[in-house]
């Protein structure tokens, strides 16, 4: 009489776990780079879309001052996020991930748009990870005097 056992032997299980450990060791650094790249892209797009939204609201509301301000909830740094104000009314606010930083190269803490959509200043906002990681590039979001935002790969100059 022969018995058939189903399942894995201890040796097969140990070999599988060891192979899985080796694969994870190789994959983790690439996953960190992918996550940081996506975080930078996402924050730059959020900033770009906030500037577009601010410009369109300024055109839509000619009697009000529309300003994109640094700080998600109160005046502060761009690194904590930003908020869109129409006079004293908060229209929307954005926050960013803690491992992403935003630096304004012209020391501006707000961007104001006129009723024709023109910006009163030209910010240079550099979005990058807080820690330097190989293969993760900064992005530059800027606004021209006509009020059109643009985004490009690489730092602001």
CORTAGI-V411182 format. One record per helix or strand of 3 or more residues. SS is the DSSP state (H for helix, E for strand). FROM is the first residue (numbers start at 1). TO is the last residue. If there is no record, write none. Layout:
# CORTAGI-V411182
ss:from:to
SS:FROM:TO
SS:FROM:TO
This chain:
# CORTAGI-V411182
ss:from:to
H:10:60
E:66:70
H:78:80
E:82:86
E:89:94
E:100:104
E:110:113
E:124:129
E:139:143
E:149:153
